[in-house]
């Protein structure tokens, strides 16, 4: 059995990753919790995106962490509720 991988365009992949990061960055009841969870999720997503697109994984993680932390800090608890 031969499995063939289908590559999505980079823009679609990065858009999906960004959407997931924005949603998950809202987790937490305090600004600090949302900042920390956003940084963690952003780092993971950034590293994954870099690996998937052939980029530098460390740089992708750093950029993702920064974007996730900023999003988490800017998000109010009432903006996103996963309850």
PyMOL commands that set and color helices and strands:
alter all, ss='L'
color gray80, all
select helices_A, chain A and resi 10-24+31-53+57-74
alter helices_A, ss='H'
color red, helices_A
deselect
rebuild
show_as cartoon
